[in-house]
Amino acid sequence: MIALLAEVGDLGLRAQIIAVVGTVLFLVLVIELVRRRRLVERYALLWITAAILLVILSLSADGLRVIAEGLGIRTPVNALFLLGLGTVFVLALHFSVAFSRLSEETKILAQEVARLD
């Protein structure tokens, strides 16, 4: 029984280490994309914020549990899924707004070019 508990504890520690390393690597990737000018700073801010929040949650073993309890969710994994889904919706909305603005600007530019010709 004690050996089984030790394995479960080690698995939790391993999962936490993998989560921290993965999110830190993601953060480094975003910063590198900004440095190489492959990602605009305006969008990078969203990704950097998401990565920092993930690092904080992965470093805090009880943080996700507290969030789950605060939201009335039984298991922390479901809370993580809900937070991830919420993040995806926020990013999708942000990119839809940006896409709409760019589409309108493209239409205006096409009309001006047609008028000049």
The 8 nearest C-alpha neighbors of each residue, nearest first, counted from 0:
[[1, 3, 2, 4, 5, 6, 7, 8],
 [2, 0, 4, 3, 5, 6, 7, 8],
 [3, 1, 5, 0, 4, 6, 7, 8],
 [2, 4, 0, 6, 1, 5, 7, 8],
 [5, 3, 1, 7, 6, 2, 8, 0],
 [4, 6, 2, 8, 3, 7, 9, 1],
 [7, 5, 9, 3, 4, 8, 10, 2],
 [6, 8, 10, 4, 9, 5, 11, 3],
 [9, 7, 5, 11, 10, 6, 4, 12],
 [10, 8, 12, 6, 11, 7, 13, 5],
 [9, 11, 13, 7, 8, 12, 14, 6],
 [10, 12, 14, 8, 9, 13, 15, 7],
 [11, 13, 9, 15, 10, 14, 16, 8],
 [14, 12, 10, 16, 15, 11, 9, 17],
 [15, 13, 17, 11, 12, 16, 10, 18],
 [14, 16, 12, 18, 13, 17, 57, 11],
 [17, 15, 13, 19, 18, 14, 20, 12],
 [18, 16, 14, 20, 15, 19, 21, 13],
 [17, 19, 15, 21, 16, 20, 57, 14],
 [20, 18, 16, 22, 21, 17, 57, 54],
 [19, 21, 17, 23, 18, 22, 24, 16],
 [22, 20, 18, 24, 19, 23, 17, 25],
 [21, 23, 25, 19, 24, 20, 54, 50],
 [22, 24, 26, 20, 25, 21, 19, 27],
 [25, 23, 27, 21, 22, 26, 20, 28],
 [26, 24, 22, 28, 23, 27, 21, 29],
 [25, 27, 23, 29, 24, 28, 50, 47],
 [26, 28, 24, 30, 25, 29, 31, 23],
 [29, 27, 25, 31, 26, 30, 24, 32],
 [30, 28, 32, 26, 31, 27, 25, 33],
 [29, 31, 33, 27, 32, 28, 34, 26],
 [30, 32, 34, 28, 33, 29, 27, 35],
 [33, 31, 29, 37, 35, 34, 38, 30],
 [34, 32, 38, 36, 30, 31, 35, 37],
 [33, 35, 31, 36, 32, 30, 37, 38],
 [34, 36, 32, 33, 37, 31, 38, 30],
 [37, 35, 33, 34, 38, 32, 39, 31],
 [36, 38, 32, 35, 33, 39, 34, 31],
 [39, 37, 33, 32, 36, 40, 43, 42],
 [38, 40, 41, 42, 43, 33, 36, 37],
 [41, 39, 43, 42, 44, 33, 38, 36],
 [40, 42, 39, 43, 44, 45, 38, 46],
 [43, 41, 44, 40, 45, 39, 46, 38],
 [42, 44, 40, 46, 45, 41, 47, 39],
 [43, 45, 47, 42, 46, 41, 48, 40],
 [46, 44, 48, 43, 42, 47, 49, 41],
 [47, 45, 49, 43, 48, 44, 50, 42],
 [46, 48, 50, 44, 49, 45, 43, 51],
 [47, 49, 51, 45, 46, 50, 44, 52],
 [48, 50, 46, 52, 47, 51, 53, 45],
 [51, 49, 53, 47, 52, 48, 26, 22],
 [52, 50, 54, 48, 53, 49, 47, 55],
 [53, 51, 55, 49, 54, 50, 56, 48],
 [52, 54, 50, 56, 51, 55, 57, 49],
 [55, 53, 51, 57, 52, 56, 22, 19],
 [54, 56, 52, 58, 53, 57, 59, 51],
 [57, 55, 53, 59, 54, 58, 62, 52],
 [56, 58, 54, 55, 59, 19, 18, 15],
 [59, 57, 55, 56, 54, 60, 19, 15],
 [58, 60, 62, 56, 61, 57, 55, 63],
 [61, 59, 62, 58, 57, 63, 56, 64],
 [62, 60, 64, 59, 63, 65, 56, 66],
 [63, 61, 59, 65, 64, 60, 56, 66],
 [62, 64, 66, 65, 61, 75, 67, 56],
 [63, 65, 67, 61, 75, 62, 66, 68],
 [66, 64, 68, 62, 63, 67, 69, 61],
 [65, 67, 69, 63, 64, 68, 70, 62],
 [68, 66, 72, 64, 78, 70, 75, 65],
 [67, 69, 71, 65, 70, 66, 72, 64],
 [70, 68, 66, 67, 71, 65, 72, 64],
 [69, 71, 67, 68, 72, 66, 78, 65],
 [70, 72, 68, 69, 67, 73, 66, 78],
 [71, 73, 67, 70, 68, 74, 78, 77],
 [74, 72, 71, 67, 75, 68, 77, 78],
 [73, 75, 76, 77, 72, 67, 78, 64],
 [74, 76, 78, 64, 67, 77, 63, 79],
 [77, 75, 79, 78, 74, 80, 63, 67],
 [76, 78, 80, 79, 75, 74, 81, 72],
 [79, 77, 75, 81, 67, 76, 80, 82],
 [78, 80, 76, 82, 77, 81, 83, 75],
 [81, 79, 77, 83, 78, 82, 84, 76],
 [80, 82, 78, 84, 79, 83, 85, 77],
 [83, 81, 85, 79, 84, 80, 78, 86],
 [84, 82, 86, 80, 85, 81, 79, 87],
 [83, 85, 87, 81, 86, 82, 80, 88],
 [86, 84, 82, 88, 83, 87, 81, 89],
 [85, 87, 83, 89, 84, 88, 82, 90],
 [86, 88, 84, 90, 85, 89, 91, 83],
 [89, 87, 91, 85, 86, 90, 92, 84],
 [88, 90, 86, 92, 91, 87, 93, 85],
 [91, 89, 93, 87, 92, 88, 94, 86],
 [90, 92, 88, 94, 93, 89, 87, 95],
 [91, 93, 95, 89, 90, 94, 88, 96],
 [92, 94, 90, 96, 95, 91, 89, 97],
 [93, 95, 97, 91, 96, 92, 98, 90],
 [96, 94, 98, 92, 97, 93, 91, 99],
 [95, 97, 99, 93, 94, 98, 100, 92],
 [98, 96, 94, 100, 95, 99, 101, 93],
 [97, 99, 95, 101, 100, 96, 94, 102],
 [100, 98, 102, 96, 97, 101, 95, 103],
 [99, 101, 97, 103, 102, 98, 96, 104],
 [102, 100, 104, 98, 103, 99, 105, 97],
 [101, 103, 99, 105, 100, 104, 98, 106],
 [102, 104, 106, 100, 101, 105, 99, 107],
 [103, 105, 101, 107, 106, 102, 108, 100],
 [106, 104, 108, 102, 103, 107, 101, 109],
 [105, 107, 109, 103, 104, 108, 110, 102],
 [106, 108, 104, 110, 105, 109, 111, 103],
 [107, 109, 111, 105, 110, 106, 104, 112],
 [110, 108, 106, 112, 111, 107, 105, 113],
 [109, 111, 113, 107, 108, 112, 114, 106],
 [110, 112, 114, 108, 113, 109, 115, 107],
 [113, 111, 115, 109, 114, 110, 108, 116],
 [114, 112, 110, 116, 111, 115, 109, 108],
 [113, 115, 111, 112, 116, 110, 109, 108],
 [116, 114, 112, 113, 111, 110, 109, 108],
 [115, 113, 114, 112, 111, 110, 109, 108]]
